[in-house]
């Protein structure tokens, strides 16, 4: 009997074109637009070599420490995946520096002296980089001079050489299991989490279809000699299978078509998707069981709550997730969409699974609670006549 009910409910769900559109086609369309919007974001943030010039004057020729500093910043950066450097430096005369700047062949030129002077044509990102780098050098020299005044022996201990070997300000290190973290993946995490939670529409439909006061079909189901728990569990399981299949199609589209990297921990990813779909379906069932209004009202409540949860998880504004964790951390633990998103985040960035287990454990608990409360509400519903 259970398998027969399951099979029939499965056919009903698959044949509902509107439901399939919003739970499968809409996330695929949204993923495509996300990819179009973010495809050039990482490329635009890549560090580009800045063309600059150094005026070849007497002060520059005398200061070996400054020459070493400039040379270090025009060499390949160590520990980087590709051979990149910060500056492309030309040492030229003052007249040549002016000509290069007028022709926009350089972002600016530096005249070494007391103080170091930067000449630019306009302000911008590259000009800011040049200013910050050489301001840092000036501050370092000032600090070194203060040290020499207090400890003259510092010069004999290699202070000048150390000053000339300031190679950089940051060093690339591996985060967790990823060599090159992609900041845009969090948007796709929230998209998958929202899609998992769209399974709530299946849960809402299954409960609505057994509420005799809402449709004639539900009235006939209630008149049948079948236990409500069997009908409900078969319907929810059918919804879970369809929802999980849709998530697998979405994941396949993201990975194989859009080339989004989710890491190689396939088993954990599938577990998170399964629990995400289960929590979504059980939540939808609870919304439907606890509300005696029409199906349209229930659907509106579900849409608003799902989109609000996705917003708080960072789908529309990536910083929202961190704002919630900073000011209302408890909210991130009671938002199922945030838990699904954070579980993916933990797999991507961390080399341990503690955070992942916390998120999925909470999802499992919420799923059980939603199902139990839903069943308790439904089993007490009585009708005067059908």
DOPAVO-960621 format. One record per residue (C-alpha): residue number from 1; x, y, z. Coordinates in nm, 4 decimals, decimal comma. Example, Ala and Ser with C-alpha at 12.3 -4.5 7.8 and 13.67 -1.06 7.14 Angstrom:
<num 1	c1 1,2300	c2 -0,4500	c3 0,7800>
<num 2	c1 1,3670	c2 -0,1060	c3 0,7140>
END
This chain:
<num 1	c1 0,0000	c2 0,0000	c3 0,0000>
<num 2	c1 0,2817	c2 0,2417	c3 0,0894>
<num 3	c1 0,4584	c2 0,1871	c3 -0,2445>
<num 4	c1 0,1342	c2 0,2316	c3 -0,4342>
<num 5	c1 0,0641	c2 0,5633	c3 -0,2595>
<num 6	c1 0,4270	c2 0,6699	c3 -0,3097>
<num 7	c1 0,4138	c2 0,5937	c3 -0,6823>
<num 8	c1 0,0866	c2 0,7819	c3 -0,7324>
<num 9	c1 0,2061	c2 1,0853	c3 -0,5355>
<num 10	c1 0,5296	c2 1,0825	c3 -0,7361>
<num 11	c1 0,3307	c2 1,1019	c3 -1,0611>
<num 12	c1 0,1160	c2 1,3843	c3 -0,9240>
<num 13	c1 0,4218	c2 1,5886	c3 -0,8305>
<num 14	c1 0,6047	c2 1,5368	c3 -1,1609>
<num 15	c1 0,2933	c2 1,6309	c3 -1,3603>
<num 16	c1 0,2540	c2 1,9613	c3 -1,1761>
<num 17	c1 0,4267	c2 2,1882	c3 -1,4300>
<num 18	c1 0,4025	c2 2,5022	c3 -1,2181>
<num 19	c1 0,5660	c2 2,3297	c3 -0,9231>
<num 20	c1 0,8466	c2 2,1858	c3 -1,1375>
<num 21	c1 0,9131	c2 2,5255	c3 -1,2930>
<num 22	c1 0,9628	c2 2,7064	c3 -0,9625>
<num 23	c1 1,1629	c2 2,4277	c3 -0,7979>
<num 24	c1 1,3838	c2 2,3325	c3 -1,0952>
<num 25	c1 1,3696	c2 2,5668	c3 -1,3946>
<num 26	c1 1,3751	c2 2,8901	c3 -1,1931>
<num 27	c1 1,6943	c2 2,7964	c3 -0,9976>
<num 28	c1 1,8616	c2 2,6961	c3 -1,3271>
<num 29	c1 1,7753	c2 3,0342	c3 -1,4791>
<num 30	c1 1,8941	c2 3,2122	c3 -1,1657>
<num 31	c1 2,2217	c2 3,0163	c3 -1,1721>
<num 32	c1 2,2780	c2 3,1228	c3 -1,5326>
<num 33	c1 2,2270	c2 3,4901	c3 -1,4468>
<num 34	c1 2,4551	c2 3,4547	c3 -1,1446>
<num 35	c1 2,7265	c2 3,3107	c3 -1,3645>
<num 36	c1 2,6876	c2 3,5908	c3 -1,6185>
<num 37	c1 2,7096	c2 3,8516	c3 -1,3424>
<num 38	c1 3,0068	c2 3,7003	c3 -1,1597>
<num 39	c1 3,2073	c2 3,5484	c3 -1,4467>
<num 40	c1 3,4447	c2 3,8455	c3 -1,4738>
<num 41	c1 3,4487	c2 3,9358	c3 -1,1050>
<num 42	c1 3,7502	c2 3,7213	c3 -1,0153>
<num 43	c1 3,9345	c2 3,8348	c3 -1,3264>
<num 44	c1 3,8746	c2 4,1993	c3 -1,2446>
<num 45	c1 4,0198	c2 4,1472	c3 -0,8974>
<num 46	c1 4,3403	c2 3,9885	c3 -1,0283>
<num 47	c1 4,6536	c2 4,1880	c3 -0,9456>
<num 48	c1 4,7897	c2 4,3633	c3 -1,2533>
<num 49	c1 5,1434	c2 4,4887	c3 -1,3004>
<num 50	c1 5,1654	c2 4,8674	c3 -1,2646>
<num 51	c1 5,3911	c2 5,0564	c3 -1,5053>
<num 52	c1 5,5940	c2 5,3217	c3 -1,3238>
<num 53	c1 5,9121	c2 5,5211	c3 -1,3769>
<num 54	c1 6,1915	c2 5,6220	c3 -1,1401>
<num 55	c1 6,3710	c2 5,9485	c3 -1,2102>
<num 56	c1 6,7429	c2 5,8768	c3 -1,2484>
<num 57	c1 6,8948	c2 6,1511	c3 -1,0319>
<num 58	c1 7,1975	c2 6,1716	c3 -0,8042>
<num 59	c1 7,0035	c2 6,0811	c3 -0,4880>
<num 60	c1 6,8707	c2 5,7647	c3 -0,6521>
<num 61	c1 7,2177	c2 5,6590	c3 -0,7689>
<num 62	c1 7,3641	c2 5,7024	c3 -0,4180>
<num 63	c1 7,0944	c2 5,5117	c3 -0,2244>
<num 64	c1 7,1515	c2 5,1383	c3 -0,2740>
<num 65	c1 6,8815	c2 5,0519	c3 -0,0200>
<num 66	c1 6,6173	c2 5,2320	c3 -0,2258>
<num 67	c1 6,7433	c2 5,0676	c3 -0,5436>
<num 68	c1 6,7116	c2 4,7262	c3 -0,3788>
<num 69	c1 6,3604	c2 4,8128	c3 -0,2626>
<num 70	c1 6,2522	c2 4,9059	c3 -0,6156>
<num 71	c1 6,4183	c2 4,5947	c3 -0,7572>
<num 72	c1 6,2400	c2 4,3677	c3 -0,5082>
<num 73	c1 5,9015	c2 4,5032	c3 -0,6134>
<num 74	c1 5,9729	c2 4,4480	c3 -0,9805>
<num 75	c1 6,0673	c2 4,0814	c3 -0,9302>
<num 76	c1 5,8313	c2 3,7842	c3 -0,9300>
<num 77	c1 5,6401	c2 3,7498	c3 -0,6035>
<num 78	c1 5,7461	c2 3,4328	c3 -0,4198>
<num 79	c1 5,4957	c2 3,1633	c3 -0,3153>
<num 80	c1 5,2525	c2 3,2656	c3 -0,5896>
<num 81	c1 5,0961	c2 3,0228	c3 -0,8344>
<num 82	c1 5,1955	c2 3,2354	c3 -1,1323>
<num 83	c1 5,5028	c2 3,4470	c3 -1,1995>
<num 84	c1 5,3701	c2 3,7936	c3 -1,1171>
<num 85	c1 5,5266	c2 4,1135	c3 -0,9889>
<num 86	c1 5,3949	c2 4,4428	c3 -0,8626>
<num 87	c1 5,5745	c2 4,7037	c3 -1,0718>
<num 88	c1 5,7184	c2 4,7266	c3 -1,4201>
<num 89	c1 5,9915	c2 4,9836	c3 -1,3510>
<num 90	c1 6,1786	c2 5,2107	c3 -1,5901>
<num 91	c1 6,4669	c2 5,4281	c3 -1,4699>
<num 92	c1 6,4619	c2 5,7369	c3 -1,6913>
<num 93	c1 6,5503	c2 6,1043	c3 -1,7027>
<num 94	c1 6,3028	c2 6,3673	c3 -1,5737>
<num 95	c1 6,2131	c2 6,4677	c3 -1,9291>
<num 96	c1 6,1493	c2 6,1079	c3 -2,0347>
<num 97	c1 5,9364	c2 6,0510	c3 -1,7237>
<num 98	c1 5,7170	c2 6,3496	c3 -1,8155>
<num 99	c1 5,6823	c2 6,2218	c3 -2,1726>
<num 100	c1 5,5828	c2 5,8713	c3 -2,0602>
<num 101	c1 5,3261	c2 6,0138	c3 -1,8203>
<num 102	c1 5,1780	c2 6,2457	c3 -2,0841>
<num 103	c1 5,1433	c2 5,9500	c3 -2,3242>
<num 104	c1 4,9755	c2 5,7385	c3 -2,0526>
<num 105	c1 5,2520	c2 5,4781	c3 -2,0788>
<num 106	c1 5,3003	c2 5,4825	c3 -1,7007>
<num 107	c1 5,0653	c2 5,5319	c3 -1,4055>
<num 108	c1 5,3090	c2 5,7731	c3 -1,2407>
<num 109	c1 5,6746	c2 5,8377	c3 -1,1703>
<num 110	c1 5,8732	c2 5,8665	c3 -0,8498>
<num 111	c1 6,1405	c2 6,1255	c3 -0,7823>
<num 112	c1 6,3685	c2 6,0089	c3 -0,5036>
<num 113	c1 6,4750	c2 6,2692	c3 -0,2533>
<num 114	c1 6,3723	c2 6,4157	c3 0,0794>
<num 115	c1 6,0821	c2 6,3647	c3 0,0657>
<num 116	c1 6,0027	c2 6,1056	c3 -0,2014>
<num 117	c1 5,7709	c2 6,2691	c3 -0,4565>
<num 118	c1 5,5093	c2 6,0922	c3 -0,6678>
<num 119	c1 5,3871	c2 6,2578	c3 -0,9888>
<num 120	c1 5,0645	c2 6,1348	c3 -1,1474>
<num 121	c1 4,8185	c2 6,2558	c3 -1,4083>
<num 122	c1 4,5025	c2 6,1351	c3 -1,2366>
<num 123	c1 4,3942	c2 5,9476	c3 -0,9270>
<num 124	c1 4,3001	c2 5,5816	c3 -0,9430>
<num 125	c1 4,3635	c2 5,2325	c3 -0,8118>
<num 126	c1 4,7145	c2 5,2020	c3 -0,9600>
<num 127	c1 4,8161	c2 5,5439	c3 -0,8346>
<num 128	c1 4,6958	c2 5,4521	c3 -0,4861>
<num 129	c1 4,9079	c2 5,1361	c3 -0,4924>
<num 130	c1 5,2185	c2 5,3335	c3 -0,5898>
<num 131	c1 5,1581	c2 5,5915	c3 -0,3166>
<num 132	c1 5,0984	c2 5,3314	c3 -0,0458>
<num 133	c1 5,4101	c2 5,1315	c3 -0,1361>
<num 134	c1 5,6473	c2 5,4275	c3 -0,1353>
<num 135	c1 5,4830	c2 5,5876	c3 0,1690>
<num 136	c1 5,5507	c2 5,2619	c3 0,3502>
<num 137	c1 5,9140	c2 5,2806	c3 0,2433>
<num 138	c1 5,9423	c2 5,6382	c3 0,3740>
<num 139	c1 5,7935	c2 5,5330	c3 0,7080>
<num 140	c1 6,0332	c2 5,2394	c3 0,7273>
<num 141	c1 6,3320	c2 5,4647	c3 0,6587>
<num 142	c1 6,2123	c2 5,7097	c3 0,9239>
<num 143	c1 6,1833	c2 5,4250	c3 1,1747>
<num 144	c1 6,5290	c2 5,2996	c3 1,0805>
<num 145	c1 6,6816	c2 5,6447	c3 1,1338>
<num 146	c1 6,5250	c2 5,6617	c3 1,4798>
<num 147	c1 6,6773	c2 5,3217	c3 1,5605>
<num 148	c1 7,0207	c2 5,4345	c3 1,4407>
<num 149	c1 7,0054	c2 5,7440	c3 1,6613>
<num 150	c1 6,9391	c2 5,5263	c3 1,9648>
<num 151	c1 7,1560	c2 5,2306	c3 1,8600>
<num 152	c1 7,4355	c2 5,3345	c3 1,6211>
<num 153	c1 7,5613	c2 4,9751	c3 1,6128>
<num 154	c1 7,2479	c2 4,8710	c3 1,4250>
<num 155	c1 7,4067	c2 4,9751	c3 1,0964>
<num 156	c1 7,6898	c2 4,7302	c3 1,1532>
<num 157	c1 7,4373	c2 4,4545	c3 1,2266>
<num 158	c1 7,2831	c2 4,4679	c3 0,8794>
<num 159	c1 7,0047	c2 4,7227	c3 0,9251>
<num 160	c1 7,0703	c2 4,8818	c3 0,5855>
<num 161	c1 7,0589	c2 4,5449	c3 0,4086>
<num 162	c1 6,7349	c2 4,4524	c3 0,5830>
<num 163	c1 6,5860	c2 4,7845	c3 0,4790>
<num 164	c1 6,6618	c2 4,7099	c3 0,1160>
<num 165	c1 6,5110	c2 4,3627	c3 0,1296>
<num 166	c1 6,1512	c2 4,4626	c3 0,2020>
<num 167	c1 5,9958	c2 4,2338	c3 -0,0551>
<num 168	c1 5,6230	c2 4,2586	c3 0,0014>
<num 169	c1 5,3291	c2 4,3160	c3 0,2305>
<num 170	c1 5,1292	c2 3,9973	c3 0,1951>
<num 171	c1 5,1986	c2 3,6326	c3 0,1381>
<num 172	c1 4,9658	c2 3,3872	c3 -0,0281>
<num 173	c1 4,8824	c2 3,0890	c3 0,1915>
<num 174	c1 4,6469	c2 2,7975	c3 0,1470>
<num 175	c1 4,3104	c2 2,8221	c3 0,3203>
<num 176	c1 4,1760	c2 2,4858	c3 0,4272>
<num 177	c1 4,1694	c2 2,2438	c3 0,1358>
<num 178	c1 4,1540	c2 2,5071	c3 -0,1368>
<num 179	c1 4,4493	c2 2,6535	c3 -0,3237>
<num 180	c1 4,2503	c2 2,9376	c3 -0,4829>
<num 181	c1 3,9322	c2 3,0293	c3 -0,2920>
<num 182	c1 3,6607	c2 3,1835	c3 -0,5065>
<num 183	c1 3,4660	c2 3,4579	c3 -0,3320>
<num 184	c1 3,1669	c2 3,4180	c3 -0,5666>
<num 185	c1 3,0853	c2 3,0599	c3 -0,4647>
<num 186	c1 2,8926	c2 3,1808	c3 -0,1594>
<num 187	c1 2,6233	c2 3,3153	c3 -0,3920>
<num 188	c1 2,5900	c2 2,9733	c3 -0,5516>
<num 189	c1 2,5818	c2 2,8131	c3 -0,2053>
<num 190	c1 2,2838	c2 3,0270	c3 -0,1117>
<num 191	c1 2,1221	c2 2,9481	c3 -0,4464>
<num 192	c1 2,1508	c2 2,5742	c3 -0,3791>
<num 193	c1 2,0306	c2 2,6253	c3 -0,0222>
<num 194	c1 1,7291	c2 2,8202	c3 -0,1456>
<num 195	c1 1,6590	c2 2,5496	c3 -0,4051>
<num 196	c1 1,6776	c2 2,2825	c3 -0,1351>
<num 197	c1 1,4343	c2 2,4811	c3 0,0728>
<num 198	c1 1,2041	c2 2,5202	c3 -0,2270>
<num 199	c1 1,1232	c2 2,1575	c3 -0,1503>
<num 200	c1 0,8889	c2 2,3186	c3 0,1011>
<num 201	c1 0,6431	c2 2,3588	c3 -0,1879>
<num 202	c1 0,6273	c2 1,9800	c3 -0,2160>
<num 203	c1 0,5645	c2 1,9480	c3 0,1567>
<num 204	c1 0,2958	c2 2,2138	c3 0,1437>
<num 205	c1 0,1240	c2 2,0402	c3 -0,1490>
<num 206	c1 0,1261	c2 1,6993	c3 0,0209>
<num 207	c1 -0,0335	c2 1,8271	c3 0,3404>
<num 208	c1 -0,2826	c2 2,0465	c3 0,1549>
<num 209	c1 -0,3922	c2 1,7452	c3 -0,0502>
<num 210	c1 -0,4974	c2 1,5566	c3 0,2639>
<num 211	c1 -0,6857	c2 1,8457	c3 0,4273>
<num 212	c1 -1,0507	c2 1,7664	c3 0,3558>
<num 213	c1 -1,1696	c2 2,1237	c3 0,4015>
<num 214	c1 -0,9572	c2 2,2496	c3 0,1124>
<num 215	c1 -1,0401	c2 2,0183	c3 -0,1790>
<num 216	c1 -1,2715	c2 1,7368	c3 -0,2867>
<num 217	c1 -0,9726	c2 1,5137	c3 -0,3577>
<num 218	c1 -0,8505	c2 1,5590	c3 -0,0010>
<num 219	c1 -1,2009	c2 1,4743	c3 0,1226>
<num 220	c1 -1,1920	c2 1,1465	c3 -0,0686>
<num 221	c1 -0,8471	c2 1,0664	c3 0,0738>
<num 222	c1 -0,9737	c2 1,1225	c3 0,4265>
<num 223	c1 -1,2682	c2 0,8900	c3 0,3619>
<num 224	c1 -1,0359	c2 0,6103	c3 0,2475>
<num 225	c1 -0,9458	c2 0,3395	c3 0,5025>
<num 226	c1 -0,5776	c2 0,4399	c3 0,5076>
<num 227	c1 -0,3904	c2 0,5810	c3 0,8056>
<num 228	c1 -0,2988	c2 0,9470	c3 0,7699>
<num 229	c1 0,0602	c2 0,8773	c3 0,8703>
<num 230	c1 0,0997	c2 0,6355	c3 0,5800>
<num 231	c1 -0,0476	c2 0,8794	c3 0,3291>
<num 232	c1 0,1566	c2 1,1707	c3 0,4631>
<num 233	c1 0,4871	c2 0,9824	c3 0,4837>
<num 234	c1 0,4472	c2 0,8380	c3 0,1316>
<num 235	c1 0,3699	c2 1,1827	c3 -0,0084>
<num 236	c1 0,6583	c2 1,3526	c3 0,1719>
<num 237	c1 0,8997	c2 1,0797	c3 0,0642>
<num 238	c1 0,7889	c2 1,1229	c3 -0,2977>
<num 239	c1 0,8442	c2 1,4975	c3 -0,2639>
<num 240	c1 1,1887	c2 1,4347	c3 -0,1156>
<num 241	c1 1,2889	c2 1,2140	c3 -0,4097>
<num 242	c1 1,1797	c2 1,4745	c3 -0,6647>
<num 243	c1 1,3441	c2 1,7595	c3 -0,4723>
<num 244	c1 1,6716	c2 1,5698	c3 -0,4380>
<num 245	c1 1,6692	c2 1,4796	c3 -0,8081>
<num 246	c1 1,6205	c2 1,8468	c3 -0,8954>
<num 247	c1 1,9112	c2 1,9482	c3 -0,6723>
<num 248	c1 2,1318	c2 1,6885	c3 -0,8421>
<num 249	c1 2,0379	c2 1,8354	c3 -1,1811>
<num 250	c1 2,1146	c2 2,1853	c3 -1,0519>
<num 251	c1 2,4492	c2 2,0725	c3 -0,9094>
<num 252	c1 2,5354	c2 1,8990	c3 -1,2370>
<num 253	c1 2,4532	c2 2,2159	c3 -1,4293>
<num 254	c1 2,6678	c2 2,4278	c3 -1,1980>
<num 255	c1 2,9663	c2 2,1922	c3 -1,2021>
<num 256	c1 2,9731	c2 2,0615	c3 -1,5603>
<num 257	c1 2,8190	c2 2,3496	c3 -1,7563>
<num 258	c1 2,9015	c2 2,6636	c3 -1,5568>
<num 259	c1 3,2285	c2 2,5140	c3 -1,4214>
<num 260	c1 3,1651	c2 2,6156	c3 -1,0593>
<num 261	c1 3,4097	c2 2,4453	c3 -0,8232>
<num 262	c1 3,2511	c2 2,2946	c3 -0,5117>
<num 263	c1 3,5497	c2 2,0824	c3 -0,4099>
<num 264	c1 3,5850	c2 1,7061	c3 -0,4192>
<num 265	c1 3,4041	c2 1,5994	c3 -0,1004>
<num 266	c1 3,1122	c2 1,4513	c3 -0,2928>
<num 267	c1 2,9733	c2 1,2413	c3 -0,0084>
<num 268	c1 2,9472	c2 1,5347	c3 0,2306>
<num 269	c1 2,7967	c2 1,7548	c3 -0,0416>
<num 270	c1 2,5263	c2 1,4952	c3 -0,1118>
<num 271	c1 2,4552	c2 1,4588	c3 0,2600>
<num 272	c1 2,4089	c2 1,8335	c3 0,2935>
<num 273	c1 2,1767	c2 1,8389	c3 -0,0090>
<num 274	c1 1,9717	c2 1,5506	c3 0,1318>
<num 275	c1 1,9273	c2 1,7139	c3 0,4715>
<num 276	c1 1,8582	c2 2,0493	c3 0,3076>
<num 277	c1 1,5798	c2 1,9016	c3 0,0940>
<num 278	c1 1,4372	c2 1,7111	c3 0,3921>
<num 279	c1 1,4309	c2 2,0229	c3 0,6097>
<num 280	c1 1,2642	c2 2,2212	c3 0,3314>
<num 281	c1 0,9907	c2 1,9632	c3 0,2715>
<num 282	c1 0,9191	c2 1,9220	c3 0,6424>
<num 283	c1 0,9058	c2 2,3009	c3 0,6853>
<num 284	c1 0,6527	c2 2,3325	c3 0,4039>
<num 285	c1 0,4443	c2 2,0554	c3 0,5575>
<num 286	c1 0,4469	c2 2,2372	c3 0,8916>
<num 287	c1 0,3410	c2 2,5678	c3 0,7343>
<num 288	c1 0,0510	c2 2,3940	c3 0,5608>
<num 289	c1 -0,0610	c2 2,1968	c3 0,8662>
<num 290	c1 -0,0415	c2 2,4896	c3 1,1076>
<num 291	c1 -0,2349	c2 2,7271	c3 0,8808>
<num 292	c1 -0,6045	c2 2,6788	c3 0,8092>
<num 293	c1 -0,6108	c2 2,9376	c3 0,5313>
<num 294	c1 -0,6318	c2 2,8652	c3 0,1594>
<num 295	c1 -0,3461	c2 2,7166	c3 -0,0415>
<num 296	c1 -0,2712	c2 3,0590	c3 -0,1915>
<num 297	c1 -0,2187	c2 3,2147	c3 0,1518>
<num 298	c1 0,0030	c2 2,9248	c3 0,2584>
<num 299	c1 0,2098	c2 2,9589	c3 -0,0585>
<num 300	c1 0,2529	c2 3,3332	c3 0,0002>
<num 301	c1 0,3709	c2 3,2712	c3 0,3570>
<num 302	c1 0,6141	c2 3,0089	c3 0,2302>
<num 303	c1 0,7579	c2 3,2333	c3 -0,0418>
<num 304	c1 0,8093	c2 3,5255	c3 0,1969>
<num 305	c1 0,9731	c2 3,3100	c3 0,4650>
<num 306	c1 1,1992	c2 3,1315	c3 0,2139>
<num 307	c1 1,3177	c2 3,4529	c3 0,0476>
<num 308	c1 1,3746	c2 3,6168	c3 0,3868>
<num 309	c1 1,5829	c2 3,3174	c3 0,4956>
<num 310	c1 1,7830	c2 3,3326	c3 0,1699>
<num 311	c1 1,8433	c2 3,7065	c3 0,2167>
<num 312	c1 1,9698	c2 3,6554	c3 0,5722>
<num 313	c1 2,1974	c2 3,3784	c3 0,4415>
<num 314	c1 2,3655	c2 3,6267	c3 0,2034>
<num 315	c1 2,2006	c2 3,5565	c3 -0,1311>
<num 316	c1 2,1256	c2 3,9192	c3 -0,2211>
<num 317	c1 2,4030	c2 4,0810	c3 -0,0140>
<num 318	c1 2,7082	c2 3,8687	c3 0,0623>
<num 319	c1 2,8020	c2 4,0697	c3 0,3726>
<num 320	c1 2,4648	c2 3,9969	c3 0,5361>
<num 321	c1 2,5874	c2 3,6568	c3 0,6533>
<num 322	c1 2,8749	c2 3,8170	c3 0,8434>
<num 323	c1 2,6551	c2 4,0953	c3 0,9809>
<num 324	c1 2,4185	c2 3,8338	c3 1,1244>
<num 325	c1 2,7081	c2 3,6387	c3 1,2770>
<num 326	c1 2,8466	c2 3,9557	c3 1,4336>
<num 327	c1 2,5299	c2 4,1103	c3 1,5768>
<num 328	c1 2,2698	c2 3,8297	c3 1,5967>
<num 329	c1 2,4705	c2 3,5028	c3 1,5891>
<num 330	c1 2,1791	c2 3,2962	c3 1,7224>
<num 331	c1 1,9816	c2 3,3771	c3 1,4067>
<num 332	c1 2,2325	c2 3,1935	c3 1,1891>
<num 333	c1 2,1627	c2 2,8735	c3 1,3856>
<num 334	c1 1,7842	c2 2,8877	c3 1,3484>
<num 335	c1 1,7852	c2 2,9763	c3 0,9780>
<num 336	c1 1,7882	c2 2,6479	c3 0,7797>
<num 337	c1 1,8965	c2 2,8204	c3 0,4570>
<num 338	c1 2,1941	c2 2,9742	c3 0,6408>
<num 339	c1 2,2818	c2 2,6323	c3 0,7850>
<num 340	c1 2,2824	c2 2,4711	c3 0,4391>
<num 341	c1 2,4934	c2 2,7558	c3 0,2997>
<num 342	c1 2,7387	c2 2,7454	c3 0,5889>
<num 343	c1 2,7770	c2 2,3685	c3 0,5575>
<num 344	c1 2,8910	c2 2,4129	c3 0,1956>
<num 345	c1 3,1160	c2 2,6989	c3 0,3088>
<num 346	c1 3,2748	c2 2,4783	c3 0,5763>
<num 347	c1 3,3498	c2 2,2050	c3 0,3221>
<num 348	c1 3,5056	c2 2,4541	c3 0,0824>
<num 349	c1 3,7262	c2 2,6479	c3 0,3243>
<num 350	c1 3,8027	c2 2,4201	c3 0,6201>
<num 351	c1 4,0089	c2 2,1033	c3 0,6403>
<num 352	c1 3,8056	c2 1,9718	c3 0,9359>
<num 353	c1 3,4368	c2 1,8791	c3 0,9450>
<num 354	c1 3,3389	c2 2,0094	c3 1,2891>
<num 355	c1 3,1515	c2 2,3096	c3 1,1536>
<num 356	c1 2,9895	c2 2,0959	c3 0,8837>
<num 357	c1 2,8638	c2 1,8427	c3 1,1386>
<num 358	c1 2,7164	c2 2,1201	c3 1,3553>
<num 359	c1 2,5216	c2 2,2623	c3 1,0612>
<num 360	c1 2,3965	c2 1,9293	c3 0,9279>
<num 361	c1 2,3168	c2 1,8095	c3 1,2795>
<num 362	c1 2,0936	c2 2,1114	c3 1,3357>
<num 363	c1 1,9277	c2 2,0541	c3 0,9977>
<num 364	c1 1,8519	c2 1,6959	c3 1,0983>
<num 365	c1 1,7055	c2 1,8077	c3 1,4316>
<num 366	c1 1,4857	c2 2,0710	c3 1,2661>
<num 367	c1 1,3626	c2 1,8154	c3 1,0125>
<num 368	c1 1,2570	c2 1,5729	c3 1,2853>
<num 369	c1 1,0893	c2 1,8495	c3 1,4885>
<num 370	c1 0,9008	c2 1,9838	c3 1,1842>
<num 371	c1 0,7779	c2 1,6341	c3 1,0943>
<num 372	c1 0,6659	c2 1,5504	c3 1,4480>
<num 373	c1 0,4788	c2 1,8780	c3 1,4948>
<num 374	c1 0,3168	c2 1,8400	c3 1,1522>
<num 375	c1 0,1938	c2 1,4903	c3 1,2325>
<num 376	c1 0,0627	c2 1,5945	c3 1,5747>
<num 377	c1 -0,1398	c2 1,8732	c3 1,4131>
<num 378	c1 -0,2770	c2 1,6558	c3 1,1321>
<num 379	c1 -0,3759	c2 1,3589	c3 1,3470>
<num 380	c1 -0,5932	c2 1,5861	c3 1,5626>
<num 381	c1 -0,7785	c2 1,7417	c3 1,2720>
<num 382	c1 -1,1414	c2 1,6234	c3 1,2641>
<num 383	c1 -1,4182	c2 1,7099	c3 1,0217>
<num 384	c1 -1,7910	c2 1,7219	c3 1,1015>
<num 385	c1 -1,8743	c2 1,5829	c3 0,7590>
<num 386	c1 -1,6893	c2 1,5024	c3 0,4391>
END
